[in-house]
Amino acid sequence: MRLFDFHCDTPFAMETRGQALTENDCHVSLKKAEVYESYGQVMAIWSQKSLSSEEAWERFFVIRDDLISKLPEEKAAICTTCAQYRAALAKGKSPFFLAVEDARLLCGRYERLETLYRCGVRFLTPVWRDESCIGGAFNTEAGLTDFGRDAVRGALALGMVIDLSHASDIMMEEILAMAREAGRPVVATHSNSRAVCNHKRNLTDGVARAIAETGGVFGINMVPFHLSEDSVADARSVCRHILHFLSLGLEDAVCFGCDLDGMDVTPEGIRNVGDILTIADALRAHGVSETVIEKIFFKNADRFLQRVF
Ligand SMILES: [Zn+2]
């Protein structure tokens, strides 16, 4: 099985713990991913909530440099283009893409977007929690600010992918409209189904369909309280979300964005990136075909990345 995952917080976890990428006690390491024929990942750099937005800007570079210094050259590569992505896979390396999770570190300064792009960032999650210079997150009723609108438009023009995860409902609609206008796909890198688990971080059926209509994808995450309203979760809970999206006919849009290293408690039986493989067995038990399982684990992501970059 091949795996491409759209969201983890491992760069932050590795840097704060002073650990390596190859082997560590984080949820994600290259060693743990050896169960896959190939493994690719969007590596998010989180604007740590306890920092001011200016401090988060400084911290971004520290965490990015730390990640780059820990990449074994023969095993992994940061990619910014489709050609680099294909080359990494062909050489048996893990292709990684960089993301910024919570764009408040722009601090209202448009030119910082270009700096992020030059530094290799290709996925942008506008908000995380509360309100910022960009707009309102899932726990607010606020949409994009004027600067947020400029930033999203600018990021689309640069060729970044905008991530709806963590956005308020109104912001999701605003970004979807802007992406349609620009003829660009949007994603939700780590969001589950709100019909299955009623949490504002999860996607309504309408938004999930709208993402797919832009040519985008969404990644299922492993956060127990996004999987199940009583926070008790295991591989079967993950399946419920996937099966719901399949019932909507969205088999070409469902991926993984597990949010590993972004939670303290993982679902039962899913300790790390290697254990995501057990979800394939759970899906088989529900009669999901190998073709569809392969789409969810890898092919939908692969098609998206090859088309967008
Ligand atoms: Zn997140």
Boltz pocket constraint, residues with backbone or C-beta under 6 A from the ligand:
constraints:
  - pocket:
      binder: B
      contacts: [[A, 101], [A, 165], [A, 166], [A, 190], [A, 259], [A, 262]]
      max_distance: 6.0
